[in-house]
Amino acid sequence: MLARIRDFFQTQLQDAPSHPLDENKKRLACAALLIEVAVIDSEFDSEELASVKAILHREFQVPEAELDELVTMAQHECSESTSMYSFTQLVNQYCSLEEKFDLIVHMWRIAYADGDLDKYEEYIIRKVADLIHLGHGEFIRAKHAARSGL
């Protein structure tokens, strides 16, 4: 699986393919956006790390044995990326409206994981919501859903 993850980050995100992505690649694009929230405030603390790992394991079925390497690779990819467009483009093409909403809820949960909502975390979630075509009402509904689930 890790070889497929490397291949995904190195080739698939640079040019969106014309053929459908499999479920694993769609999940990995979402995982990269989740990592982006965790690292945006330059404080990737243990609570955020635990939250990212729990979401990746529970919601994206990433095996526990591969979580550390996936998180490390996603951090690297996020730091090397000049734009979230390649990630959000894949989300737009291959995720349903419900999956997009769930992604934003998960992003909020990661932002709240350390007990401190940073302005950059909120900014990045708002930007992703805009890029994946979720309206302001859905953005706020996702925020409330994440808060009530804590």
C-alpha positions in Angstrom: 0.0 0.0 0.0 2.8 2.5 0.8 4.2 2.1 -2.7 0.8 3.1 -4.0 0.7 6.1 -1.7 4.1 7.3 -2.9 3.0 6.8 -6.5 -0.2 8.8 -5.8 1.6 11.7 -4.3 4.3 11.8 -6.9 2.3 11.3 -10.1 -1.4 11.5 -9.7 -1.7 14.9 -8.0 0.6 16.6 -10.5 -1.8 16.0 -13.4 -5.4 15.0 -12.8 -5.9 11.7 -14.7 -8.6 11.4 -17.3 -9.6 7.9 -15.9 -11.5 7.4 -12.6 -9.5 7.2 -9.5 -10.0 4.2 -7.3 -11.4 4.6 -3.8 -7.9 4.5 -2.2 -6.6 7.4 -4.1 -9.7 9.5 -3.4 -9.2 8.8 0.3 -5.6 9.9 0.1 -6.5 13.2 -1.4 -8.8 13.8 1.6 -6.0 12.7 3.9 -3.6 15.3 2.5 -6.2 18.0 3.2 -6.6 16.8 6.8 -2.9 17.0 7.3 -2.9 20.5 5.9 -5.2 21.6 8.8 -3.0 20.0 11.3 0.2 21.6 10.1 -1.0 25.1 9.0 -0.5 26.7 12.4 3.1 25.4 12.6 2.2 23.5 15.8 1.4 19.9 15.0 1.0 18.7 18.6 0.1 15.3 20.0 -3.6 16.0 20.2 -3.8 17.0 16.5 -1.6 14.0 15.6 -3.9 11.6 17.5 -7.0 13.1 15.9 -5.5 12.9 12.4 -4.5 9.2 13.0 -7.9 8.3 14.4 -9.8 9.9 11.5 -7.5 8.3 8.9 -7.9 4.9 10.6 -11.6 5.1 11.4 -13.0 7.0 8.3 -10.4 6.2 5.6 -9.5 2.6 6.7 -5.8 3.2 6.8 -4.2 0.3 8.7 -2.7 1.3 12.1 0.7 0.0 11.0 0.9 2.5 8.1 -0.4 5.6 9.8 2.9 7.1 10.9 4.4 6.8 7.4 1.3 8.2 5.7 1.3 11.1 8.1 4.9 11.8 7.4 4.5 11.6 3.7 1.4 13.8 3.7 3.2 16.4 5.8 6.0 16.4 3.3 3.6 16.6 0.3 1.8 19.5 2.0 5.0 21.4 2.6 6.1 20.9 -1.0 2.8 21.8 -2.5 2.3 25.3 -3.7 -1.5 25.0 -3.8 -4.3 22.8 -2.5 -5.9 22.9 -5.9 -4.7 19.5 -7.0 -6.1 17.9 -3.8 -9.4 19.8 -4.0 -9.8 19.1 -7.7 -9.7 15.4 -7.0 -12.2 15.8 -4.2 -14.6 17.7 -6.5 -14.3 15.1 -9.2 -14.7 12.0 -7.1 -16.5 12.8 -3.8 -20.2 13.2 -3.3 -21.7 16.2 -1.5 -22.0 14.1 1.7 -18.3 13.1 1.5 -17.3 16.7 1.0 -19.3 17.7 4.0 -17.8 14.9 6.1 -14.3 16.0 5.0 -15.0 19.6 6.3 -16.4 18.1 9.6 -13.2 16.1 10.0 -11.1 19.2 9.3 -12.9 21.0 12.0 -12.3 18.2 14.4 -8.6 18.3 13.8 -8.6 22.1 14.3 -10.4 21.7 17.6 -8.3 18.7 18.8 -5.7 20.8 20.7 -8.4 23.0 22.3 -7.2 26.1 20.4 -8.8 27.1 17.1 -6.1 29.1 15.3 -7.1 31.7 12.7 -5.0 29.9 10.1 -6.9 26.6 10.7 -10.2 28.3 10.2 -8.9 30.1 7.1 -7.7 26.8 5.5 -11.0 25.0 6.3 -13.0 27.9 4.8 -10.7 27.9 1.7 -11.1 24.2 1.2 -14.9 24.5 1.7 -15.0 27.1 -1.0 -12.8 25.1 -3.4 -15.0 22.0 -3.0 -18.1 24.1 -3.6 -19.7 23.9 -0.2 -21.7 27.0 0.7 -21.3 29.1 3.8 -24.3 27.4 5.4 -22.7 23.9 5.0 -19.4 25.3 6.3 -21.1 26.5 9.5 -23.2 23.3 9.8 -20.0 21.3 9.6 -18.4 23.5 12.3 -21.3 22.9 14.6 -21.3 19.2 13.9 -17.6 18.9 14.7 -18.1 20.9 18.0 -21.1 18.8 19.1 -19.2 15.6 18.4 -16.3 16.5 20.7 
